């Protein structure tokens, strides 16, 4: 899809669908809706009354123009309550436009920007959010469609999305917004592709290859094989990997702004941030094997690593004055004669011993090695993302990720970034007394605690490995995969959750 901004009167641009907007409760038309209404003989005003159009967010009114203007159809989309209007509302509107285009077999759309007149949203943010909404909503994963599906008549695709602007100054700002929105949405779709790919084609080896493709433009990639992981003492991760025929790998990505050496000497580099992602490319549960229904979507258990890779794809396009490290240890958790067993004791990279009571609680066992490795880099901040617990879905539902942190300011910054990105995040308490639930009688800690406090004990399991470093754990078990579509920019399948949240967080550091 080509998205562009032009300095033209929106009524003068030929298209199949012209989109204008109304806030909820508006009774007197002004601006673009008024201009369209005037040339179409009060059509909008009449239809609003006839169809009881209220302007709630995402409400749609579509009608033909019968050749009276250059657009074949006009769509009026509701923006909701003006007092609550924000970037995520614009993102949702972008999704509505894509849905409309599909329903009406439209390949070209013309629209305008809303934002400045509300006094809270600048042109760059407005056009970035609209671009994100359009690209994210248009995403489909069709890589595995075979002969039967290819015989079907392909749906009409939205090929040209034109934004009209009259201000020369706003044009340049808006073009930057399109660039940023495209970079972030494309990176999110990249992460979606990685997670949507069946596990047979996205084993640790393939995940490593995807990481290598990101080399360049300030990004370097280091790969650790089983031998190096053993030398580093990553025995916890290697234990999880034992049951699989596919070898484990560690991946360390580094983003450094150009001139990093001289700028660091001058105090120019603000922070060193490490992002850790869980990378279990398939989780059978190991010897504590999962039920069939629970196993069918376990290709998503590397969604944390996919978010790390998506973030680095975005960093190549959106430069930051921050040193960013991305780390994941890629394994499969499979049952076999060589698999690790319930009752085993394994040793993490920092020497901590772990009693394995359930081989299906493997993600945290690999994460502690990754976090211990991250700690050796002496970062200012460590953030991990993981599809870690079903308990988080029970607590927060499918759409909301859980946040647990040892640093209030870091947590608040992540919550603010999540709100800006339209990726729901909710803080849960890192309740220290629950540490008693994961103390082991024969080792330092055990890998499961109380079922009723599963989200918290999983985070507490990770906490000792970060020490005093400001750290946040984000449990993405719910929002990493969409099975019930609640908004147009989140189609069925992998969501790419966290790419835009983390990019926004890093931009505002």
N, C-alpha and C positions, 0 to 999 in steps of 0.2 A: 504494500500500500504506500502510495506517495502522499505525504502530508506537506502542504506548503501554505505560506501566508502571502497574500497579495494586497497591494494598495489600490483597492477598487471599491466602488459602491457595490454592495452585495447583490442588489437587484440587477446589475449589469452582467453578472457572470452566469453563463449557461450551465445547467446541472440537472440531474434527475430529481434531487431532493434539496430544498432550501430549508434550513432549520433556524428558527428563532425561539425566544424563551420568554416565559412569564413567571414572576414570583407569585407565590400563593396569596390569594386575597386581593390581587390587583383588579380594580374595576374599570380604570381608565387607561387605555393603551397609550404608550409613548415609545419613542425610540424605534427599533427595528420592527417590532410587531405592528406599531402604528403605521409605519411606511408601507408594509405589506398590505395591511388592512385597507389603506387608502386606495391603492392601485387595484385591489381586488373587490372593490365595491362593498366594503365593510363585512367581508366574508368571515374574518376571524371573530369580530364582535358578535355576529349572528350565531356562529357555531358554538362560541363559548356559552351563550345563553341556552342554546338548544340542547347541548350535550352536558350542561352543568359542569363545565371545565373549571376546576378550582385552583389549578397550578401546584398541586402537591408534587413533591420531588419524584420525577420519573413519569408523571402523568403525561399522556400523549394525545395530541389531536392532529390528524393527518387528512389532507384533502387535496384534490387535483386543482390545477390553476387554469385548465382549459385554454392554454396558450396565451393568457393575458400577461404573463411575465416570462422570463427566459427559463425559469425553473418549471419542471413538469409537475412537481408536487411541493406542498409546503407542510412542514411539521412544526407544531408548537409544542415545546416540552416544558413541563413545570419544573421550577427551581426550588420549590419548597419555601419554607419560612425565611424571609430575608434576614432575620436576626441570627439564624443558625447557618447561613450560607457560608461554605468554606471550600477549600481545595478538593476535599473528598467528594463533595456534592458535584463539583465539576467533573471529577473523574467518573462518577456514576452516570452523569449525563452523557459523557463520551461513550459509555457502554450502551446507553439507551439508543444513541444514534446508530451504532453498529447493528444492534438488534433490529431497529427499524429498517435499515438498509437491506438486511437479509430478508425480512418479511416481505418487503415490497420489491425485491429483486433489483436493487439500486446499486450502480457501480460508481456514481459520482455524487458528492455531497458538498454543499456550500453552507458556511455558517459564520457567525461573528463571535466575539468574545464578551463574556460578562465578567465583571470583577471589580474594576476600579470604582464604579459608581456605588458600590457597597461600602467602600472606604477601608476594607480589610485585606483585599486580595489584589496584588499588583499584576501587571500584564505578564511578567515572566512566569510567576506561579500559576496564573490562570491557564496560559497556553501549555505549560508543562503538564499540568494535571489533565487537561483535555487530551493531549497527545498520549499520555499514559493510558487513560481510559479507553481510547480508541484502539490502540495496539493490543492491550491486554485482553480486551473483549473480542477482538478478531482472531485471537490465538485458537488454533485447533491442532491436535496431534493426530496426523493421518499417516504416519510412517509405515504402519503395518496393515494398511488397507490392501487387500489382495484382489484377485480377479473379479469376485462378485461385486465388491464395492466400486471397483473402477468402471463397471458397466453402467452404474447409475449416472443420471444426468448431474453433472457437477453444479453446485449452487452458485448463483451470481455472487461474485466477490466485490467488496468495496475497494476500488482501485485508486480513486482520487479523492482526497479530503482537503478542501480548500477553506482557509480562514481568511475573511476579508477584514481589512483594517484601513482606516483613513489617515491616521497619524504617522508621519515619517519616523518620528522618534520612537513611537511604540513598535514600529516594524522591526527595528534592530533588536530590541529587548525580546520581542516575541519570537524571533528567529532563534535566539539563544535558548528560550524556553522549549522550543520544538526539539532542538539538539539534545538538551538535557532529558526531556521526557522520552525521546526515542531511545537514548542510551540506556536509561533505567528500565524502560519497558522491554527492550530487546534483551537486556541482561536477565530480567525476570523470566522471560520466555525461554531463554537458554537453560536456566535452572529447571524450568518445567520440563523441558525435553529430556534432561538427564534423569529426572525422577520418573517420568512416564515410560521411559525405555524399559522393557522387561529385563529382569535381573540376569537372564542368560546372556544378554548383550551389554550389560553394564556391571560386570564384575570389577574387582579392584584394578585389574590390568587396564580395562577400558577407562575407568575413572582417572587413572594416572595419565593416560593418553590425552584425555580432555584437558587436564591441567597443563600439560606440556604445550598445548596449542595456544595458551595464553601468554607465552613468553614474548617479551618485547614491550616497547612503550612504557618503560619504567618497571616492568614486572619480570622477575626471575623465578624459576621453579627448581627446587631440589627434591629428588626422589630417594627414599630410603628403602632398600630391599630387606628381606627377612634377616640376612646376616648383619646388616648395620643396626637394625632394630634390636637384635639380640645383644650386640656390643653396647648399645645404649641402655640396656637393661629394661626394655619394654616387654617384660615377660607376661604381664597381665594381658596385653593385647595379643601376644603370640599364643597364649593359652586359648583365647576365644577363636583364633584362626585355625587351630589344630585340626578341627573336624572337617575342614574343606580341602578339596583338591586344588583350589585356586589360592595362590600364594598371597600373603598380605603385603601391603606397601604403605609407607608413610610419605606424605606430601607436605612440603613447606614452600608456600608461595610468599614472595616479598614484593611489595610495591614501595618504591622510593621515588620521591619527586626529583626531577632533574636538578643537579647542583646540590645534592643532599649533603655532601661532605662539607663544602664551604658554608652552606646555610646553617648546618648544625653548629659549626664553630661560632657562628654569629648569633646563635639562639633562634634561628629561623624555623626549625622544625618543631612544631608545637608538641606532638605526642608520638609515642610508639604504642600502637594498639595491636593486640593479637586477637584474631577471631578463630575459634576452634569449632569444627563441625563434626558431628557424629557421622561415620561413614561405614555403616554395616550394609553392604550392597544387597544382601538378602538375609532375613532373620527367620530361620525355621523354628527358633527357640532352643536349638541344640538338643541335648538329651531330654530336657524338659520341653518336649516338642509341643508346638502350638496346635490348637484345633484348626481344622481346615478353613473355616470362615475367617479366622484371625490371621491365617497365613497368606491368604489370597492377595492382600495388598502390601505384603512386606517388601516389595521392591522400593517402597517409600522410605525405608529405614536409613537411607543415605541422604535424606533431604537436607540435613544440616550441612553436609559437605557440598551438596549442590548449591546451597545458598552462598557458601564461601566462594565457589567458582563463579557464580553469577555476579557476586560483588566485585571480584577482580576483573571480570569482563567490563563492568561499568567503570571501574577505576581507570581503565585504559582510555576511556573517553572523557571522563570528568576529573581533571587533575585536582589533587589535594596537597596541602602543605603538611601532610601527616605520613609517617612511616607505618605501613600496615602490613601485618603478617597474617597469613591464612594457613592453618594447620589441620590436617585430618589424617587418621590412620584407618586405611581401608581394609576391611575384612569381610568374610562371609561367616555366618554362624550356622554350622551344619552338624547333623548327627552322624557319627561314624565310630569305628573302633578306636580311632585316635582322638576323639573329641574330649574336651575337658568335662569333668564330672561334677555333679553335686557332691559337696564334701571336700573337694580339692582346696588347697591353699596356694594362691599365686602371689607373686611379688611384683609390685609396680616399679616404675623407673626410679622413684625417689626412695625405694626401700620399704615402703609400706606393704604389709602383708594383708591379703584379702581372702576371707573364707567365702567360697562359692556355695551358696545355698540353693541358687536357682540359675541354671545356665541361660534362661530367657531374660535375665537382667544383665545382659552382656554389654549394652551400650555404655553404661557408666564405667564398666571395667576397662573399656578401650579409651574412654574420655580421660580417665585419670592419668594415663601415660601421656596423652596428648597435652594435657594441662601441665603436667610436670615438665614436659619438653618446652612448652611455652614459657614456663617460669624461668628457664635458663636464659631466655632472651632479655630478661630484666625489663619487661614492658611496664608502661604506665597503667594500662588497662587490659584485662582479659575478659572476653565475652565468648560464651559457648552457646551453640544452638544444637538442639537434639530432639528427635522424635523419641522422647525418653519414657514417658509413662502414660498408660491408659487412664490413670487416676486424674491426670490433668484434663482429659476430655470429660470425665465425670464431673470435675469441679467447674469447668468453664465452658463446656460445650465444644462443638466442632470448629467454631470460627475464631476463638480467642486463644492466644498463646499465653503461657504463664511466665511471669518474671520473678526471680528470686535473686537477691543481691546482698552483698556485704557493705554496700556504699550507697547511701540515700541519694546523693547528688547524681551519681551515675545512673541510678534507677530512674530518677525524674527525667533526666536527659533522654533516656531510652523511651520512656512513656510519651514524652513530647514528640520525639521523632516518629514514633508509631502512629500518633494521631495525625501528624502531617502527611505521612505516607499512606494513610488509610488501611493500616494493618493492625487490627485490634490486639492490645496487650494489656494484661492486668497483673498487678503485683500481688504476690502471695508472701506470707511471712516466712522468713528463714528462722524458724523457731528452735533455738539452741537446745532446749531440754530434750528434743526428739533424738539428739545424738546418742542418747542411751539406747535407743532402739536398734542402732546398727553397730553397737560394740560387740565384738566377737569374744568368746571365751577361749578360743584356741589361736586366734590371729588378732591383728590390730582392729580390723573392721570386717563386717560381713556385707554382702552385696544386696541384701534385701532387709527391710525393716517391717514395720506395721503396714498392713494393707490399707488401713483407713487413712494413713498419712503419707501415702506413697509419693506424692509430688514433692513434699518437703524433705522426706528422708533421702530421696534420690539426689536432691540438691545438696543436702548436708553431707552425703557421701563424697561429693566433689569438693566441698569447701576446704578441707584441710590441705589440699594439694595446691591451692592458690596462695596460701599464707596471708600476708598483709596486703597483697596486690588488690586494688579495686577490681571487683569481679562481678559479672552478672551472668546468670544462667537463664536461658530462654527455652522453655519446653514447647516445642512446635508440633507435638503429636496430633493435635486437632486440626489447626489451619494449614498444615503442609499439603493436605490432599482434600479435594472437594468432591463429595459424593452427593450432596444436596445443594443445588445452585440457588444461592440467595441474592446474588447481584450479578449483573451482566459482565463485569470485568473479572469474574472468577468462574470461568467455564469448568465443566467436569474434568477431573484429573488433578495433576499436581498444580499447586498455586504459585510456587516460587517465593513463598513467604519469607520475608526477612531481607531480601536484597535491597529493596527501596528503603526499608526501615534503617538498616545499617548505613547505607549511603547517606541518608539524611542526617543520621547521628554523627557520622564522621565529618560531614560538611559543616556542622554547627559547633564542632569542638573548638 
